[in-house]
Amino acid sequence: MDAKITLSFDESIIKKAKAYADKQNISLSRLMEVLLDKITSNNYKTLEDMPIADWVNEVAEGQSVYNHKPKSRKQLKKDFFEKSK
């Protein structure tokens, strides 16, 4: 049975997510359901436990391009949580 929830996201993220969902021929609701199901059905205690490759595979569009020296996992985590504040 489906249930409704209300979520708030940055407007630019919503636009990108809608475009991605449209390309996948699914609704934004179903896209979120797939992502949340993937995260919650594995044995991840925190988001940091989820392998980065799984995140990339879930949201990737096309070929990856790396233009800079990769940051350490510790620095990426720190940057993520600082931006979340």
C-alpha positions, -999 to 999 in steps of 0.1 A, spaced: 0 0 0 14 34 -9 15 62 17 23 99 11 51 119 28 63 154 24 100 161 18 119 193 12 149 196 -11 168 223 -28 149 234 -60 179 226 -83 181 191 -69 144 185 -75 147 197 -111 177 173 -117 159 144 -100 128 149 -120 148 150 -153 166 118 -142 134 101 -133 118 111 -166 148 96 -185 143 64 -166 106 64 -174 96 64 -138 80 89 -115 101 109 -90 82 91 -62 92 57 -76 128 69 -80 129 79 -43 113 46 -34 140 26 -53 168 46 -36 153 43 -1 147 6 -6 183 1 -18 197 19 13 174 3 39 174 -33 26 211 -37 30 229 -39 63 243 -4 64 243 11 99 251 46 85 252 62 51 290 62 54 289 24 54 273 23 20 300 18 -7 305 49 -28 302 28 -59 266 19 -49 257 56 -46 274 64 -80 256 35 -97 222 47 -84 226 83 -96 251 82 -125 242 95 -159 267 87 -186 305 84 -183 322 97 -152 347 125 -156 374 132 -130 391 166 -132 407 168 -99 427 148 -74 402 127 -54 397 136 -18 401 111 10 369 93 23 374 111 56 376 146 39 345 137 18 326 128 49 336 160 66 327 181 36 293 164 33 283 170 70 296 206 69 273 213 39 244 196 56 244 221 85 
